[in-house]
Amino acid sequence: MKHDRVVSGKRKSVNLSIDTGVIAAARDAGINLSKVSEAAILAATRAEQARRWKEENKPAMEDWNRWLERNRMPYAEHRLW
């Protein structure tokens, strides 16, 4: 299993402000607010990390694409598809 640098496995109590109607509806539906909140925060964190990675690495990816346009894919003649 791949190590996840975001998830530590430890828990910490925090205070969140959530609309009371949302809380009531979630409780009525039997939804675990902590697990859903954690999953949503994790998803948002990963999306932001991916966005930043793309932004930080954009110049390198553009350079690679220009290189490919000039030189074509290495060993392309050996591909089976």
C-alpha positions as CSV (number, residue, x, y, z in Angstrom):
1,M,0.0,0.0,0.0
2,K,1.3,3.4,-0.9
3,H,2.1,5.8,2.0
4,D,-0.2,8.8,2.1
5,R,1.7,11.9,3.2
6,V,-1.5,13.7,4.1
7,V,-3.2,11.1,6.3
8,S,-1.5,10.5,9.6
9,G,-4.0,8.1,11.2
10,K,-4.2,10.3,14.3
11,R,-7.3,12.3,15.3
12,K,-7.6,15.9,16.7
13,S,-10.8,17.6,17.8
14,V,-11.6,20.8,16.0
15,N,-14.4,23.3,16.0
16,L,-16.4,23.8,12.8
17,S,-19.3,26.1,12.1
18,I,-21.9,24.2,10.0
19,D,-25.5,25.3,9.2
20,T,-27.8,23.7,11.7
21,G,-30.2,22.5,9.0
22,V,-27.4,20.6,7.3
23,I,-26.4,19.1,10.6
24,A,-30.0,18.0,11.4
25,A,-30.5,16.5,8.0
26,A,-27.2,14.6,8.2
27,R,-28.0,13.2,11.6
28,D,-31.5,12.2,10.5
29,A,-29.8,10.4,7.6
30,G,-27.4,8.7,9.9
31,I,-24.3,10.4,8.4
32,N,-21.1,10.5,10.3
33,L,-20.2,14.2,10.2
34,S,-16.6,13.7,11.2
35,K,-15.9,11.1,8.4
36,V,-17.8,13.1,5.7
37,S,-16.0,16.3,6.8
38,E,-12.6,14.6,6.8
39,A,-13.2,13.1,3.4
40,A,-14.3,16.4,1.9
41,I,-11.3,18.3,3.4
42,L,-9.0,15.5,2.1
43,A,-10.5,15.7,-1.4
44,A,-10.2,19.5,-1.4
45,T,-6.6,19.3,-0.1
46,R,-5.6,16.8,-2.8
47,A,-7.2,18.9,-5.5
48,E,-5.3,22.0,-4.4
49,Q,-2.1,20.0,-4.2
50,A,-2.6,18.8,-7.8
51,R,-3.4,22.3,-9.0
52,R,-0.3,23.7,-7.4
53,W,1.9,20.8,-8.8
54,K,0.6,21.6,-12.3
55,E,1.2,25.3,-11.9
56,E,4.7,24.8,-10.5
57,N,5.6,22.2,-13.2
58,K,4.0,23.9,-16.1
59,P,7.2,25.3,-17.6
60,A,8.9,21.9,-17.5
61,M,5.8,20.2,-19.1
62,E,5.8,22.9,-21.8
63,D,9.5,22.3,-22.4
64,W,8.9,18.6,-22.7
65,N,6.0,19.1,-25.2
66,R,8.2,21.4,-27.3
67,W,11.0,18.8,-27.3
68,L,8.5,16.1,-28.3
69,E,7.3,18.2,-31.2
70,R,10.8,18.6,-32.5
71,N,12.1,15.1,-31.8
72,R,9.0,12.9,-31.6
73,M,8.5,10.3,-28.9
74,P,11.6,8.2,-28.2
75,Y,11.4,4.7,-29.6
76,A,8.1,5.5,-31.3
77,E,9.0,3.2,-34.2
78,H,9.0,0.3,-31.7
79,R,5.5,0.8,-30.4
80,L,3.0,-1.9,-31.0
81,W,-0.1,0.3,-31.3
